[in-house]
């Protein structure tokens, strides 16, 4: 009986303790939730501390969020048409989507990177790559609009892009898929030894930001996955992960996973510049589009490149070296000092960290394990800085804080792992929901990280949000990394499928933000800069309507004499000079989109009337209390009618 009493008492004590622990855990979680809510709360009228630029993946766009709030501020159209802003629809921006394949209205945007000066984010431009039709774009952070897109020839699957050097000397574009270079008809089975991968270096003008395809390095036919510029002591180098060193062309999940190690390609771009200067390059014919948007004319134009300078590393010593890296690596990340190069082997049980200092020593002392297509392979042990043992499953990407710590995503084990540079010790791990791909620490890929927040971009949401049918939103999760332990603060849905993000303190960007376009600086060829110049002009079957908008009317608002079969160009100038007063315009039956015109700006859309009648147009952006009254009419007559061309504002047409 006494023993039975002791056993029962023991169970009661355990149960009480378990209940107490559960209550404590519940209380703690409640306190944590409250604390987290306070940390991400941005009071009405207050501003976020950081901008976060998230790629839209298959949406072809770039989304701007505030951190810590997670509020979506803007979707910047880059490689895809956007009816909200008429990007790719209006006559001014259609050239931005021109390529050697014709006008491509869609893109796959992956990796944004922010311009830097002396290895520190400077907030001038964001660069982002397009994976499907190889291109690099530049977004001007005074307007948060796409200013330039350049197509990349000799490339396919522009994935290991777009990353910038310490002083934004170059932005790079690395091919994902190797292809015949130049392209030609050949059997796919002849892949090995015949397909090539191009690494492209785009020179950036330090004042305007304009890009120029400076040179390409023609590499062996591997797949090139991610990249990172050298920082600090390794400035002058670029590092690219490769996989499929087997050069398989079918069932890659098996056939490209045979080798125990693939490579990180270390490219000496300073040496490349020397070879270019010495004329040790070949000029290859290449057709590619270079699209530029002009803020004065409010219009884009396309020029065509016809050739590219190509360097062959097999013939140019010191240009490229291979660092063996386990196994099928994805991420290639360099710490803020430039000493450590982290390779994330997706199929490896550990994280491999290479030493730049040891790499240089191995190169100088010719510690080679062999060569691949004339490119020296360094001994793995000679360049190894250390190994993070069994940190998780499926490592993908690493970024850094300002305290000598690294943070890596693990796709399979769905977690973020914090570890110490130099000791390789795992310091903390936090679960992510679910399957994180890339992560971002503002400034975390520069010499000066702002080590306060970490944003994880996750691929699967399942139960995180209200269900919306078979397709659910992607998820971003915000962690506080200011303390010893990471703390989950917030998760929020994202636009498209973000692959990567770039973050920057708001105070480096917001003060430079343009609020209006000055009318006196408007050089658009069809601008109407005062109401007296509003008019309608016929040129054969083309009719040009020079129209102004101001709260709350169009000038003219009544137009007659348009005929079936005409092509009507509405050149809309917003006469406002007040911040945040855009006007829109749409026309019934226009086979395009509305236009959204910022103060002082001119935009054009085309309407081709198919039927006689009187057709209304109106302002699409709520601009004033009398927004509904902001409308007009176009009378369309038969193609053979003699209706004279007339227009008016506030009076009857005679």
N, C-alpha and C positions, 0 to 999 in steps of 0.2 A: 504493500500500500504506500509505504514511504517512497519507494523508488518511482511508483506511478505518479505520485504528487510532484516529485522532483522533475520528472520528464515533462509533465503538464506545465509546471511553473517555468521550465526552460523554454517551452514553445511560446508561452505568454510573453516572456521577456523578449524573445526574438521578434514576435509579432509586433510588440510595442515599439521596439527599436526600428523595425522595418517601416511601421506607420509613421514614426517620428521622422525617419529619414525622408520618407516620401513627402511628408508635410513640409519639411525643411526645403526639399528640392523644389516643391511647388512654389513655396514662398520666394525661394531664390530666383526661380524662373520668372516669377511675377515682377520681382525687383529688377531683374535683368531686362525684362521686356520694357519696363518703364524707363530704365536708364537708356536703353537702345532707342526708344521713341524720342526721348529728349535729345539724343545725339544727332538724329537725322531730321529733327523738326526745324524748319526754317519759317519763322513767323511771317505773317502777311506783310508784304512790303519790304521784307529783307531779302538779301541775295545769297545764293550759294557760294561756298568758298572755292569750288573747283568747277571747271568745265570738263566733261568727259565726252570724247568723240568716239562713238561706237560704229564700226562698220556695219553695213546692212546686209552683208553677204549677198544672197541672190536677189535682193531688192535693188542692188546697184547704187545704194545711197549711203549717206553718212548721217548719223543721228547725233544730236547734241543734247546731252543731259546735264543737269546740275547735280553736284555732289556736295553735301551728303543726302539731299532730299530725294534723288532719283527722279526728279521731274523732267519730262521731255520738253525741251524748248523749241527745237527746230529739226526738221528733216531736210538735209541739204541734198538736192538731186545732183548726181555726178555722172554716172554712166547709164542712167535709165530716165526715160521720160517721166515727167511729174505734172499731172494735170492741175494740181493745186497752184503751182507757180508758173505753169505753161512752159517749163523747161523742156526742150526738145520738141515742143509744139510750135512756139512762136518763131517767126522768121529770124529773130536775133540769135537764138540759141541752137537752132537746128544744126549748124556747122559743128557744134561741140561734140556731136555723136557721129561724125564722119570718120570712116576708117578706109583702109585699102580694100575692104570687103564691101564697101558701100556704107550707107547710114545704118548703124546698129543701135536700135532703141532700147537695148537691155545690156546689163553688165553684172558681174559678180565681184563685188567690192570686198576686199579682205583685210588689209593691214594698213591702218593709218599711222603716220608718224609726224611729229611736230618739228619744225625747223629749230636749229640750235645755233648758239654762238658760244664758242669756247666750251663746248660740251654741256651747255645749260640751255634749257628751253627758252626761246625768245618770243614766242607767240605771234610770229608773222604769218606763217603758212602751215597748213596741214597737207601732207602728201598721202595719196592712197592709190593702191594698185587695183587693176581689173584683171581677173584671173582668166576668164574665158576668151575674150578677144584682147590680147596683151596690150595694156595701156597703163600709163601713170597719169594721175591728175594732181593738180595743185589747187587748193582752196585758199582764198584770200581771207584772213581772219579780221580784216576791217569790214568786210561785207558779209562774211560767212556764205560766200557763193563761189562756185567753181570758176576759176580764171583760166585754166589751161589743161589740156589733155594731149598727151603725146603717145602715139602708137609705137609699139616695140616690135621691130621686124626680127626675123630668124628665131622667133620664140613661140612657145605654145604652153599655155597654162602658166601665166605670169604670177607665180605663187610666192617665191622667196623675195618679196618686194613689199612695200616700198620703204626703205630705211635710209636715214640720212647720217652723214658723217658729222664729226664734232663741230665743224663750222659751216655745215650745209654746203660743203664743196660739191658733194655728189648725192644724188638719190639713186638707188640701184633697183634693177629689175632682173630677177633670176627666173629662168624657165623651170616649170615643173616637169613637163613632158619633153623628152628629147625627140627630135624629129630630123628628117633629112635636111641638111643645110648646104646649099640652097634647096628649097623644096623641089621635089621631082617625083616622078612615078617610079617606085621600086617595091619589090616584095617586102611585106612586113617581116617575113622570116629572116630577112637580111639585116635586121635591126642591129645586132651586135657588131660593133666596130664601125658602123656606117652612120648611125644616128648621132646627133650632137646636141649639146645643151649650151645655150648662149647666156652669158652673164653680162648685162648691159649697165653701163655707167653713164648717168645723165648729169652733165655739168649744170650747176644752178648759178644764175647771175646773182651776186650778193646784194644788189640793190633792188632789182625788179622781181627776182625769183624765177625768171623765165628759164625753162629747161632746154637743154640741147643734148642730143644723143652724141656723146663724145667718142665712145669706143665700146666695142664688145670683145669679150674673151670667149673663144670657142672651146668648150670643154668636152670631155668624154660623155658618151651617151647614157649617163645616169639620170635619175630624177633628183631635182634640187628643191628642197622643202622649205627651210626657213633660213634667215640670215640675220646678222648683226654686225654693225661696224665696230672696229676697235675703238676703245675709249682711252683717253689719257696716254699712258705709255705705249699702248698698241694702236694709237692713231696712225693712219696710213695703211691699215690692213682692213680687210673685210672677211667675214667667216660665214660659210654656207654649209648647212647640213645636206648630205646626200643619202639617198637610199636607192635600192635596185642597182647596186654595184654589180649584181649578177647579169645585168642587161637583159632581163627577161622581157617578153612582150605579151605574155598571156598568163592569166591566173596569178597575178602578182602576189596575192595574199599568201600563196605557198611558194611560188618560184622566186619572189624577191625577198624571201626571208631565210635564205639558205646560209649566207655568209655570217660568220660569228660577229664580224665588224663591218660597218660601212665607213664613211669618211665625213670629216669636216674639211671642206676645202678652204685653206687660208690663202687669200689673194692679196698681194702687195700692190695696192693701187698707186702708191708713189712710184714704184718701179714701172708700172704700166705707163704712167705719165712720161717717164724717161724714155721708154721705148717709142712712144708716140712722137715725142720731140725729135728722136733720132731717125724717125721715118721707118721704123721696123714694124710696119703694119701692112696689111693687105686691104685694098679698097674693094668692097663687095657691093654689087648693085642691090638696092633694096628700096621698095616703095612703102612709105609710111606717112600717115597723116599727122600734122601738128596743128592743133586747134587752139586758138587764142581768143579770149574775150577782152574787149577794150571797154574800160569804164567810162571813157569820154564819149565814144560813139554808141555805147550800150549794145554793142553788136559783136558777134564772133565771126572769125574767118578761118579758113583752112589753107595752110601751105603744105607742100609735099616734099618730103625728103626722098632723095634718089639713090643714096649710097651710105655705107657705114664703114668705119675703120675697124678692122678685125685683127686681134692679137691671137697667136697660137702659142700656148704655154709650153708645148713640146719643143718649140724652137727658141724659146726665150727664157733662159735660166733665171731663177729667182722670182718668177712671176707668181707661181702657184705651188703650194705644197699640200699634201693630204695628211690629215691627222686621223688615225684609225679610231673609230667610235662605235661602241655597242649601241644597240642593234636595231636597225631601221629607225634612225633618229628623226625626231620632228623638230623640237625647239633647238635653237642655237643662240645662246644668250651670254653677253659679256658684262661683267660686273663694273661698277662705276670707276674703279681704278684702272681698268683695262688689263688686269693681270689674269683674271680667271675666265675661261671659256667653258660654258656648261653645255654639254650635249645630252639631250633627253632621248635615250633609246627606248622607243615604245615597247619593245619586247625584251628589254633588259631588266634585271632585278635590282639595279642600283643606278645612281646618277653619277656620270663620269665628268670630272672637272679637269680641264687641261690648263697648263701654265704657259702664259705667253713668254715669260723669261726662259723657261726650259725649251720652248719651241725655237726661240732664236738661237739658243746654245746648240740645239740639235742641228739646226740648219748650218750654223757656222762650222760645226765640227763634222758635218756630213754623216750624221747618225741616221742612215736611211735603211729601211727594211726592204726596199725594192722600189719599183715604179709602176705606174699605171698610165699607159699611153704617153709615156715620156715625162710624166709628172712624178717627182720624188714622193715616196711614202715614208713618213717619219716613224721611228720605233715608238710603239704605244707607251712603253714604260718610260721612255726618255722625255715624254711631254706630259706625263700624268702628274697633276697637282694633288689629286686626292679623289676619294670615292665616298659618296654618301650611301652607306650600306642599307639595303632593304627599306627604303623610305616609303614605298607604296607601290601600287600596280598601275602601269601605263603612264609614265611621266610624259608630259607634253611641253610645258613652257615654264620658264623661270624669270622672275624679276626681283628687284633688290630694293631694300630700304636704305635709310641714311645712317644705319647703325652697324653695318657689316653683316647683315642677315640676308638670306635668300629665301624666296617663297616659290614653291613649285606646285603645279596642278597635276593631279593623278586621275586620269580619265576612268580607269576601270574600278579603282577603289573609292572613287567619288570623294576626294578630299583635297584640302590645301595643306601643304606641309612646310613648316618653317625650319630652316637649318642654318648653321653658322658657317660662314666662309672661313676657310683656314683650318678649322677643327673638324668640319664635315659632320658635326653632331646635330641630330634631329632635336629641335627645341620645343616644337608644338605641332599639333595637327588638329584640323577642324573639318568636320564633314561638310560637303557641299551637296546641294540638291538640284540636279544630279548630273554626273558625268561632266565635270568642267573641262573646257578646252583651253582657252587662253585666260590669263589674268592680267590685270593692269594696276600698277602703282603709279600715281602721277609722278612723272619724271623718272620712273623706275628703270628705264633703259637709257638714261643719260648719266653724266658725271655727278648730277645733283638731284637725287630723288627727294620727293617730298613725302617722307615716310609716315603718313597719317592714316591713309585709307588704302584698302586693296579691293579691287573689283574683280569678281570671278564671273566669267561668261559661260553659262552652263547650257548643255545641249538638250536636256530632257527636263520637262517640268511636271508631267503627270498630274500630281495632286496639289501643286503649289498655288494654282489659281482656279477660279470658276471655269468649268469646262466650256469649250466653244466648238463642239463637234470633234471630228477626228484630228483636226489641226489645232494645236495649242501654241501659245506664245513661247518664244525662247525666254530664258530667265537670266538676270544679272543679280548677283548677291554682293552686298557691300559689307566688308569687315573692317573693324577698327584694329589697326596694328600698332598703335602708339605705345601699348604696354608690352609686358613679357608674353602674354597670351593673346591670341587673336580672338576677337569677339564678333559674332555675326550681328549686324545692326539692321539690315534691311534686304528684302529682295523685291525686284520690280520687273515687269515684263518689258521686252525690248522690241524694236522694229526689225523685221527680217531675222536673219541668223548671224548675229555678230561673231566674227572670228577673232577680232582683236580690237583694242581700244587704245587711245592715247589721252592722257589727262594732264591738265595744266592749271595752276592757280588762276582764278578769275581776274585778279588784279594785274596780271601780265597781258590780258587780252581786252577786257572790258573798256578801259580808258581809250583804246584806239578804235573802238567800234564806230563805223560811219553811221550817221543818223538819217541823212538825206543826201540826194544828189543835187548839187547846185544847178539851177536852171541855166545860169550864165556859162556853165562848163559843159552843157549838153551839146555834143557835136554829132548827134545822130543825124544822118542825112535827111530824115523825114520828120524831124522834131518840129513841133509848133510851139513857139516860145511865148506867144501872146495871143489873146483871143481874136485879135484883128486878122491874124494870119490863118485862121481856120478856113478850110476850103475843101472842095472836091474836084478832082482833076481826072479827065478821061484820057487814056493813051491807048487807042485801039479798043480791045476788049478788056484792058486792065483799067480799073477805076481805083484811084488813090484817094482815101479819105483822111485828111489831116484834121484830127479831132483832139480837143482838149477836155480834160476833166478837172473839176474843182467842186467842192461841196456847194450845191448838190445838183449839178447838171452837166450834161455833155454839150459841147459846142462844135458842130451843129447837132441839133437833136431831131431834125426832120430832113430827110434826104429823098429826092426823087430823081428819076432818070436812069436808074440802074436797070439793066435788062437781064433776062434769062441768058445764061451763057457767059456773062461777065465774070471776071475774077476781081473781087473787091478786096483791096488791102486797107485795113483799118490801122492807121498809124496813131497810136494813142499816147498822148503826152499828159502826164499827171502834173498839173500846175501848182500843186501844194508845195509849200516849203516849211511844213510843220512835221515834226517827228511822228512817226507811226500813223500816218494818214494815207495808206495806199488806196487806190481805186481799182476796181476790176471792170472788165467788159466782156460780154458774151453776146453771141448772135445766133438766133434760131437757125438750125440746119448747118452751122459751121462744122466742117469735118475736121476739127482740131480740138482745142480746149479754150476755156476762157483765158484772158491775160490778166495778170495781177501786177499792177504798175506802181512802183515805189515813188515817193515824192521826188519830182524833178527828172523822172526817167521816161523814156519812150520805148514802147514795145509795139509789135506788129502781129496781127493775125489775119488769116485769109479766109474769105467766105465766097463760095461759088453758088449763087442762087439757082435753084432748079425749077422753081414755080413762080408764076406771077402772083402778086398779092401785096399786102402791106405787112411787113415783118418787124417785130419789136427787137430792140436791144436794151440792155440794162446793166447797171453796176452790180457786180457779183460780191463785192466786199462791203460789209456794213460800215458805212463811213460817217453817218450823221443821223440826226433824228429824222431827216427827210430823205433817207437812203432810198425808200420805196419810190419816191418821186423822181429818182435819178434814172431816166429812161429816154428812149427815142424811137423813131420809126424809119424804116427804109421802104420806099415804094419800089416794087419790081414790076416792070412792064415786059411785054413780049419781046422776043429777040428782034423782031422787025418793026417795033413801035418807034414813033418819032417823039417820044416823051423827052423834053429837054432836061438836061442835068441841072438841078437846083438844090439849094440847101438853105436852111434858116435856123435861127435861134430866137424864140420869143415873138416871132411875127409870122403871119401867114405867108406861104409861098405863093407868089403871084403866078 
